[in-house]
Amino acid sequence: MTQAIYIGAGFDTDAVFALPHIQRFVYSDGLPLTDYPTASFPDGSWFIPRLKIEFMEKGFILKQETSCKLVFTNSAGQVIDYYHSQPFPRISKELEQEIRESDYMILCGFDPHKKILSMIKSDCCIIAATYGYDEEDDPEHVSTIRELKRSTDKYPNPIVFNKWS
């Protein structure tokens, strides 16, 4: 079964519809527990209820819910295992294993923690539309795309830039 990991997925379901050949998506987000609360959202209590509504409005059915994961399916048979409250680098062993087993990694928005690079398979295909961190300001968040480009011997598959065009 083809699997993709999507770090920082938020409410984005466009990837599922744009990539119909992928049967299983593993979504991950730091919310509702987050290291980056804002004045508008000082806590993440709004996140899970809104996530369920957003996904159900787009045709997904909630099949299972645990304390840190929601499982959705759609009419095409695609599955989303959504791990929430997983801020990098403090993620569950289960999510870490999911990352290691993924054939694709979807990166949109900010780059994830550099720990992700030690977890992905060398033949993992990267689908990316990111903007990077300043390595001097935040050395734990390197520009993942820049790092992947420097490591073409370790990550030989192409990096595809695609915002669901």
N, C-alpha and C positions, 0 to 999 in steps of 0.2 A: 504494500500500500504506500503510495506517495504521500509524504508528510512535509508540511512547511511550518516553521516557527515564525511567529510575528511578535517581535518585542515592542512593547508600548503601543498595543493595538487600539486602545481606546474603544470607540464605537464604530470603527471602520469595518464594514462588511464588504466593501467594494472589491477587496482582494479575492474573496471567495468567488464572486461572480466573474472576475477577470481571469481567474486561473482555474477553469473547470476541470483540468486534468489532474488537479490535486484533490485527493479524496479526504484527507485529514489535515486540519489546521490546528496548531497549538498556539493559542493566543496567550500573551502575558502582559500584565500591566501592574504597576506599583500601587495603583488605587484599589480600594479606598484607603489603605495604609500607604502613606507617601512621605518621602523626605522633603517634599516641596509644596507645602500648603500655601495657598494664596489668600489674600484678603477676601476675595469673593467666595472661596471655598476653603475655610480654615480646617475642615475635616472632610473626609470622603464619604460621609454617610449617604449622600445622594447618589453615589456611583452605581451600586448594584441595582437599585430599583430602575434607574434610567437605562442601564445596560440591558436589562430584560425587556423593557418597553421598546428600545431602539431595535433590538434584534428581532423581536416578535413582529414589529411593524414591517420588517423587511423579509418576512416569510420564514423565519427560523422558529423552531419549536424547542422549548426548554425540556430536555429529557431527564436531566439529573442535576442536583445541586448539593454540594458539600460546603464545608466551612471555607475552603479556598479555591473551589473550582465549580464552574458551570459547564454543562455539556449541552450543546445545541446541535440540531440537524436541520437540513433543508430538504425540499422536495427532490433535489437532484442526488440526494444520498450523501452529500458532503457533511462532515462532522467538524464542529469547532469545540475543542476542549479549551476552555477559557480559565487560565490560572490568574486569579486576582490577588492583590496584597503581596506582590512578589517584587519588591524593589531590589535592583541589582546593587551590590553583589550578594545581598542576603536573600537567596532564593531557596526553595525546597529541593531536596535531592531528587524528588520525582520530576520536577521541572528541568533540573539540570540533565537528567537522563533523556527527557524528551528532546532537549536541544541537541544532545549528542547523536540522536537517532534521526534527526531531520535531514531531508534531502534539499530543502530550500530554506533560506533565511530571508525574511522580509524586514527591511529597515525603512521606516518612514519617520520623518521628524528628527529628533535628536539622536545622536549616536548612543548606543548602549555602553555600559561599563566595559573596559577592555578585557575583563574576565571572559566575555563571550567568545573571544577569539581562540581561547584555549579549549573551548567546549565543542565547537562545530567540527564536522568531518571535513577532511581536506578536499573532498569532491562535492561539497555543499555549494549549490548555486545561490548567489546572492542577488536579490531583487531589491534595489535601493533607490531612495529619493531622500537623502539626508542632508542636514547641515551640521557641521562639526563643532566641537568644543575647541577652545584655545588650550593647547597642551600645557602651556605655562600656568594658566589659571586653574586647570583641573587635570592633573596628570593621570588620574584614574579613568578619565573619559577621553580616550584618544580619538582622533578622527578615524573611525572604523574603516571607511572607504579608503583613505590614504594608507592605512596600515595594510589592508588587503592588497592594494596595488603594489606595495613594496614587497609583499610576500608571495609573488606569483608562483614561486616554486612550491610553496605549501598549499596555496589555494589556486589551482590551475583553471578552474571553471570561470567562465566570464561573469563579470558583474553587469547585471542588466539594470539600466535606469528606466523605470517605468512607473508612472503614477496613474496606472489603470486607464491608459489612453484608449 
